[in-house]
């Protein structure tokens, strides 16, 4: 079986705000990938056995949805069951619990391989309606892993296109600006969006529950509505408009807001580093997904200038700006 790879994803902006109808911007990220594959005779490991068992549990969950008439597409369970007996597993380099779509990639791979009649995408670039229909299917599938899922992560992994969330009901394919092409030819300064690896996985559900609990406090809820969401949306709008000065100004305020109001989501070891960026304005850190561990997102106008701050950490450039 030659199964395609499905990339991981990065939610550039929109963490927590999407819950309250803020905008979101997500990109596929090809450094980490996953695919369905069969083990060969030389492959016997606990990791492969564990993955095969997890796929069996996932298949049982999907079958239960069908029994309850709660699954909108036909699935080829006969082929899936046969493949599982032959040692099917999910080969992945996507770290679990780091907010980059490990379950999203798996969900996309299962849909691509075993959905009998895939939802149509007419002209290569899906319409808002086609995206919405896919998202509903993926939400049902990925809920197996998180208790409740928006379906957004598998959508990114499956379509492998940058997506702009305008609301929960309106998601569309977007274009990421070519920042290099718009620079002056004599400009040698290279900015970057980068991932800072905390080295510790986290679970999304408890952190989201904590955020929802904090939102019961009127002062916190008002701050999110009147400050956090407008800043988040402004970052997206200026980023997509190739307005880096505007984006970094809004990003500074967004990073300040998260440092002040999202302390439980920022690992304590990284708070001094976060604060240093705010004090120097050399770089800004923000949550990547739910926070609490996994990756932290960083933005720098001049990445070479700030690299030494992260010499003790694992950092990867996601996008040059």
N, C-alpha and C positions, 0 to 999 in steps of 0.2 A: 504494500500500500504506500503510495507516494502522497503523503498529506502535506499541504502547504504550511508554512510557518505563519504564526499570528503574532504580531508585534505587541509589546507592552504599550502602556499609554501614560501620559502625564497630564494631569489637570493643572494647567498653567495658572488659571484664576477661576475662582468660584467655590472653593472649599467652604463648607457650612452655609455660605450665602445662597446657594442653589436651593436649599431647604425653604428659604423665604423668597423665592422667585427672583433672586439676583441672576445676573448673567454668568455664563461660564465659558471657558475656552480650553479645549483639550487637544493634544497632539498625539499621534502615534509615535512610538519611540523604538527604533529598531536595534538598540544595543541589547535589549532583552527580548527573547522570543520563546515560543512554545509550539509543539506540534504533536499530533497523535502518531504513534509509531508502534510496531511490534518488536518485542524483544527477540534477539537471536539466541542461538544455542550457547554462545559465550557470555551472554548477559544474565547473570543471576545475582540480584542484589536486593537488599531489604527495601531500598528506595523504589525499585521497579515494582516489587510486590505490593508495597504500600500504595503506589499510584494506581495499580490495577484494581486494588480493593476500593480505593476512593472512587474510581470510575464506576464500579459496580453499584456502590451506594448512590451515586449520582443517577445512574440508570434507573434504580428502584424508585427514586424520588420522581423522575419524569413519568414513569409508568403509573405512579399513584396519581399524578396530575391528570393523566389520560382517563383513569378510572373515575375520577371525580368530575370529568368533563370540564376541566379547568386548564386545558392546554390548546391553543388555537391552531396548531399545525400537526400534520401527520409525521410520525417518527418511525424510522426503520429499526424497530427493536430486535427483529430477527437477526439482522446483520450485526447489530451492536452486541447482542448476547454471544453470537458466534465469535466475533472478534475478541471479546473479553476472554473467552475460553482459550483463544490462541495467544494470549499474553499481551493484549493491547495495553499501552500505558501512555501517559502524557510526558513527553521529553521536554523539559523546560529549563531555561536559564533565568527565568523571572523570579526574583526573590519573593517569597510569600510574606505577607504582612508588612509590606513596604510601601503600599499605596500606588503601585504601578501596574495593577491589572492582572495579577496572576490568575485569578478566577475568571476574569473577563476574557482572557486569551483562551482558556480551556473551554468556556462556554461557547465562544465563537467557533472553535475547532469542532466541537461536538455538533453544533448546528450545521456547519458546512458539510460535515461528513455524513450525517444521518437524517437530516430533515428531508422528507420525501419530496415535498414541493416547496422549494424555497420561495419566500416572498419576492415578487418581481422587482427589479430595478431597471426601469425602462431604457435609460440612455446613458448608463455608466455612472452618472452623478445622480444620486438619489434625491428625490423631491422631499419636501418637508413631510408630506403624507406618508411616503415610503419609509422615511426614517422613523416616523412615529409608530408605524405598524411593526417594524423590526424591533424597536425599543420595547414594545409590549411583550413580544415573544421572549426577548432576552431577559426582561425583568422577571418573568415567571421562572425561567431556567436558573438564573444566577441567585435567586432567592434561597436556593438550596444551601448556598455557602454563607450568606449573611443574615438569614432570617427575613430580610426584606431588601430588595434591590430596585434601583431605578432603571436598570438595564443599560445605563449609559456606558459603563466600562466595556462590556462586550461589543457594544455598538462601535466604539472607537477601534477596538481590536479587529473587528470583522471588516469594517469599511476601509480602514487604514487611510483615513483622511482627517485633516483638521476639522473639528466641529465647533460651531458657535451655538451655545445655548442661550436663546433669547428669553425663553420661559420653559416651564416643564412641558408645555404643549407645542413649543416652536423651537425646533433644532434644525440647523442648516449647515451644509458644507461651506467652509470659508477658505480664504487664501491667506497664508502667512506672508507678510511683506518681505521683499528682498532688501534687507538693510544694507548689505554690502554694495549693491548696485547704486544705491542712492547716496553713498558717501562721496565726498570729494576725493579725487584720485591721489592727493597728497596726504590724505588722512591715514596714518598707520596705526592709530589706536583702535584696538578691537575690544568691544564689549562682549558680554556673554551672559546667557542664562545657564546656570549650572546646578547640578544635584550634589548635595552634601549628604553623605551616607552616615547615619548615626550608628549603624551596626546593630541596631536592636529592632526586631519586629514588633508590631503592635496590632491590636484588634480594633477594627473600625467601630463596631457596634457600641461598646461602652463609652467611647469618646463622643459619638453622636448623641447618645443618651444624656451624657453630661451637658453637652451644649443645649439640648432641648430643655433640660432641667434649669439651666441658667437663664434661658429665655422666659421662664416664668417670673423672673424678677423684672419689673417694669423698666427700671433704669437701664439694665443690660439690654433688654429687648429694644428699647428706644434708641440706644446707642448703635445697635446693629442696624436698625432700620434707617436711621438718620445720618450715620457716619460710615459704618462698615460697608453696607451695600452700595451706596453712591461711590465710594472710593474703589471698590472692586470693579464696578461697571466702568468707571472712568479709566482704570488701568487697561481694561480690555479695549475700550474704544480708542484710546491713544496708541496702544500697541498696534492694533490693526490699521490705524491711519499712518503708521510709520512716524509718529510723533514721539521720539524717544525722550525729548526734554519734558514733555507733558507726562509721559508714562513714568519717568523716574520721580517726578514731583509727586504724583499720586501714589507711587509705590512707597516713597518715604513715609507718607502719612498712613498708608495701609500697614506697613511694617511696624510703625509706632503703635497703631491701634491693636494689632495682634499681640505685640509684646506686653502691652498694658492689660489687655482683656482676655487673652488666651493662654495665660501662663501654664495651666495644667496640660496643655497640648504641646508645650515646648519643653523637651527634655532638659533637665537642670544643667547638665554638662555643657549645653550649647547656648545657654542664656547670655553668658559673658560675650561670646562671639557675636551673637545677635545684637547685643547692646553696643558693641564696638562699631559695628557697621552703621548704626543709627548716629553715633557720636561723631564719626569721621565723614559720613556720607560717601565713603569709598565703595560700599556695596550695601545691599539690603537683603535680608532674609525674610522668607515668608513660609507659611505652612504648605506642604505638598500633600493634598488630601486631608485626612483627618488629623495628622500630626501625631504626637505621642511617641515618636520613634520613626522607623522607616527612613525616608528621605526628607530633607529640607531643601526648599528651592532658594537659589541665590541669584541675584542680578547685579552686575557690575558694568559700569561704563567703560572701565579700563581693566580688563581681567588680569593682564600681566602685572599691573600695579598691586593687585590684592592677593595674588597667588600665595605669597609667603605667609599670609594669615592662616592658610589652610594646609600648610605643609605637613601637619600631623594628622590630617584627616583624608579620607578618600573622597575625592571630588571629580566629577565628570561633567564636561561641557555638553549641554543639550543643544544649544542654539547660539550661533554667533550673531551679535547685534551691533 
